[in-house]
């Protein structure tokens, strides 16, 4: 019996040209893929995970026997609908495909390169060709270092939620949740509902900043309802919320034993004499999310600065990037949540179908999607501005605090590169200290290095230009057959080019 198009074991036919390749099977990618297929396009959906849903709709593997995985999510019905449409449709769902590069060929088509297996461990190269490309690659957590952040028991806020959603485990029994952003409330309420003791949610920003945008708040009542639901859950579990505060030190020998929580001024500098110790055995910490845009910037897509100091892709009214034939949806354009991601994914799919089929999509449906997208994107910008890190947070760092964990570069060495060796940006600091040259390629330390290099002024966002989006074995590169040089739409390699950026 022939494998169905969504069978994970169905091999990709060599040389097949799809109408659309979608990278990422989260909310945006699923909405884009199923909508495009329902509009008559042949679609390949590539994702690193074996399960759909992305980070937002992570859920336990069937072997764990979870009876009600939806209990850990809100708006599960929207995901269930997308999953049902994917299973019923003709999308070629390529699971376990870690995309490391996309190339625009001379004829305007796209080639997507991936390695397969868990974390790419199979080391088998895969190549998908398509007439159009939709990137829905999501975001990763931003971390700001502090003394003790490398101790066992310190995990990302999103990481703690992922452990619970996909593994049904907790990072500890008594967990402090800290950092900045609305994700903290969701994480704390989930952990508390699962049986953890959460002494406090430590939020570096102040929630009153939302009041500066009453129109955006009024236009998005569901966001207010979500916040109230999380607040009620925290109240029920007796979790304290400490605004304008931060974890400025972690204590312990073999693992976390306690944290110091300090009050902050408007620029996020710790106020002297306000530090107090809170006992815990785990810390879930994160300071917002960073759009994952390496695949797009490697082919020259333009970016736009976001209110929280990160970069998102510059997209037009139909979600198309500045490189023709490449669309993006979801967190790639700025972090805004699953509902916004679904609207952008469908909007992009309708625009792609109209372009490839030569006939416009439904004007009424498209206009409605654009109104929803604009309304929710306005709120996303308000949220981004409200939780933007203050310039004074590097005052948390002692000189022996590791900033780059991969290369074990302490804050003192970065400060020396800036003060004594003349470094003025993160790139120069990297060349002088190796900060950002490790396994994560600066994703973990990039923000911190840029802020230290800025010395209290506005930090320049990381360029996010990397030739490979994920680690690639040399054997995979060696196995690629020569296909000619792809069309270059970005800067040439050389000083400041993509290859130099990775060194």
Protein Blocks (a to p, Z undefined) as FASTA:
>chain_A
ZZdfklmklccdehiacfbdcehjbfklmmmmmmmmmnopacddddfbfbehijmlgccd
fklopablmlmpghklmmmmmmmmmmmmmbdcdehiacfbdcddfkopacddddedeehl
nopacddddfbdcddebpaddddddehilpghiacfklmmmmmmmnopafbfbdcdeded
jklmmmmmmmmmnopacfbacdfbdfklmmmmmmlmmmmmmlmmmmmmmmmmmmmnopac
dehiacfbdcdfkbcfbdcdddddfkopacehiaccdddfbdcddebjaddfklmmmnop
acdddfkopacddddfkopafbehiacehjlnopebjklmmmmmmmmmmmmmmmmnopac
dfklmmmmmmmmmmmmmmmmmmmmmmgccfklmmmpcfklcfblmlopafklmmmmmmmn
opabfklmmmmnopopamnnommmmmmmmmmmnnopacdddekiafbfbdcdfklmmmpc
cebjaddfbdcedehiaklmmZZ
